[in-house]
Amino acid sequence: MAKGPLDGVRLADLAELANVSEATVSRVLNGKPGVAAATRQAVLAAMDRLGYERPARARQRSAGLIGLIIPELDNPIFPAFAQVIDRTLVMRGYRSVLCTQAPGGATEDEFIETLTARGVSGIVFVSGLHADTTADHDRYRRLIDGGVPVVFVNGYAPDVKAPFFSDDDGAAVELALTHLRELGHERIGLAVGPARFVPVQRKAEKFRELMAPVVGAGEVDELIVHTLFSVEGGHSAAWTLLERDCTAVVCGSDLMALGAIRVARRRGLEVPRDFSVVGYDDSPLIAFTDPPLTTIQQKVTAMATAAVRTLLDEVAGAVPPAEEYLFQPELVVRGSTAAAPAR
């Protein structure tokens, strides 16, 4: 009959049988990070041979589950991230537990509580509260202090000592503006989400830097509209920017860009003859819109793969790098941008 999880466990016996130190055995029994996967398995095998029941945390962590917390699935860029992350995990022998934050549904904190209760081996956060400068980041510090490996995609919190993987938002805006300026556009607007988010702040900062010499420092803020990352948000922002005589707009998402195209048409304008639109993400199927959307492509596969590999290295015992990795976006020119209309 198996003994209780820690009842009478002799660390010295387990350490000798697994050929590791007693400190390593203790870390495995308490579900702590910093132990290589092969070493952890050797300790668990030693427990099985000596007739001990595996501790709940060690038993659950050995299941190979990784939590994935992402925003709602309405924006096709998030399913794209989820697909790459899940595929990469499966190739490494893990499975993902997908948690989506639909409006009115479970919160990020509730998902964290559920995932940690299940003893997941780690958690990937995509565009979560780590990207919100007004959010309390203690939730992440508690996870790290509790030994749960974590990585973050898109959004940076310097007070959280963990790996971050982000698209270079400043470079994205520079690519879009350079393209539009080469087409002769001078009055260019920026339609982005709420100002509290790190990616939005970075886009707006680069936009001000590059456009202030063109339109004047006192006027550049009139060309930035903060709204929602949605078709409706893009519709509202583009309406405002058209009222301010813009001939082109750079949007913070492909969905916003579709909203901008819709409002231009409702005003009797033709895209791109009268109004040029640049999206952001290069979401799946966006090349098949009418017109096909010029956009800034996030390197989803590279970012997601790097995040997963770093997380699994941490699960295996590596010390996680507490820094941000920026990935360079790419301009994809299609049919929604053209030469500026004659005044």
Disulfide bonds with the S-S distance in Angstrom:
none
